[in-house]
Amino acid sequence: MYILHYFVKTHYNFTTVHRLLQAGSKYIILKESSNIQRRLIIMSTTYQTGNATKSKILTQSKLLFHQKGYAATTYTDISTSANVNRALIPYHFQSKPILGKAVFQEILTQTHMKLDTILDMSQFSADFAGMLHLMSFYYLLQDNIFATFCTQVLADDHTILFNFETEQAELLSLSKKLSSISSEELHILTLMHIGIKEQMIQYLMFHPEMNVNAIAKMHLALLLSYIGQSRKKCDELIDAACEVLDMLSFQIDDSFTVSISFS
């Protein structure tokens, strides 16, 4: 960010300046006052530094959660590794479970983006693309360290892991019929969708021998039968998605970075 020490009579109040900063404005004109200049300079540099600090905390948290485990990692571990003041962790991520959720959501987003890159999603129908995204989550759970991480975050706060809006969008992508039900029905189905995922995280952790394909079939059949989709169609859709995903290799490295490649 560039700050121009350009003295003008126009009045820029602090709310306006803050909005400019949030919008990513490169130039801020300062009113002729050494005190105001000083405060605005602090505001602008803090805004940049804050984003960098938040990113450092997230990056080092991913490394430590993978290395030590979520439960064993402390704020002190993270602050030392990231070389930041310990108090900045709850400042940027209000609690440890929220930090865990941020790591989890980044892993999921990264997985979907890499899946979209390696597969030409334009060749698939919207419901099949949605199924690939949903199934990729179950494939990630086959990584024991990731499954343990998810289990530990849920144990810390069982309400925190999944983003309601994201999960609702995922659910809607599975069938156009879901967009025709009432908002209350959709809300309840989304809660069920999240609840099933939470339970399956813990179940698969202690029953790794369970077939992911079978779990997903039960999950989707429970939800989509509500809109009249047959069990046979659900099974066919999941089997087809598994055929595609079985051609891929999902790897999670020691920084919780996901890589996807053809086997």
Steps between C-alpha positions, in 0.01 A plus 500: 500500500621852416418793726533842340588785731289727289344786687152603396210669665257219418387319815551120512347355816627179653200292391561596137869420528426162658265415213768599250744269674250212499439555131873469434554861406865568415494871570369692796512879509571630846362817649762753607546406863795317645278321751255378234789401274651293775173324581423425135847365434463268797157393376625416150808308607304311765247392238774349282692351791180350643430301185859376486488400868171314455647311205812407701287371787291288262806359319684407820183358654463262205857380548459450874155339480645247258822448696374499861126465457233762559439403863868511597575833330485808724478872427857524629615240243333697220625842612857369530489329161338799327716749693196706602362624830286228662211745549470546123373144453164549676490852352496359143332165579269556797558151642704188432201314347447793260866475401451125449196572283701748290761231435229245419317734262826587323571129445152443355517808275844399380376147426203621296715745303760234419230251410344754264843562345593137439153404374317686226183570696327640191458143376288409802145590601460735796377222731791274405754780560336559839527130575872503417553786746303325774675167443844662504440576869458130575816422302693752713375326815696193397810695605537411868664830604226706333230280655662539843521877455129520413407279796700715743349828375151351536583380851606856588180653362257274314317797342798667340644290216259548212384824342119491470479707181772296329335171594161624384647600163660154472167337575317713241754401235395135531152543354293778346198366689651625826455860388123449486450404864425758770780692671413331829524154344830590336631633830416173676648288221821704518523441875451128434768512230746660744400262779563194285842630401593567862395152605678337207826679586497335841370166377761463226772598745427187704384281211754560221404170341160643402451554127475871413271419209251324731505787752434759229212297357324495837570871552356610167211254500381641834499857369391461138219254573322801654456651154400168346835397353523123487766299682600351165571842347698608808709185485565540127610861548736410786644199317575721197663765721714236672614367163633846416655565842659154513712604203649777716748503784427732795808595703523727806851616588641609838366854455145374434538591134294278269632371170291305250641309207403214272604166650 
